[in-house]
Amino acid sequence: MNIREIEERDNPALEKIIKQSLESFGLDIPGTAYFDPQLACLSNFYQDQPNAKYWSLTNDEGEVLGGVGIAPFSPHHPGICELQKLYIKPEAQGLGMSKKLMETALGFADQHYTHCYLETMESLQAANRLYERLGFRRLESPLEGSEHGTMDRWYLKEL
């Protein structure tokens, strides 16, 4: 499997992966990434922001299997980025690829930010264990500027 920067041709596959993943957890509801306006054009969204990138995970045949992004969190917190849209197809899960995607994203984030924030759901237990193993500490409430009101678990990592 390979990790590379997103390309425009990846957009439809990533939108499908993200939506199917959220649907599988019953999270295809307002206040989640399911309704993010940029979901259909992730490549443009990340290209148009300073100090932001999105990476695609592909198999050896070039099929997109997932991805992850880093973007500025909020003007209220200039030194904080957000880890965004970490999703992987079920057939690529359990192979350590989420960790590799996060390591790629956090390596980039470390060059531009002092902290990395993320929002998730308590029900996503495997993801939460990974965040904690990678040094994210749990917060009691979201940071000011949060856009996903449905999320019920928040993490911050010093870079």
Summary of the structure (lengths in Angstrom):
residues: 159
radius of gyration: 14.4
end to end distance: 26.4
largest distance: 42.5
contacts: 490
relative contact order: 0.17
helix: 36%
strand: 30%
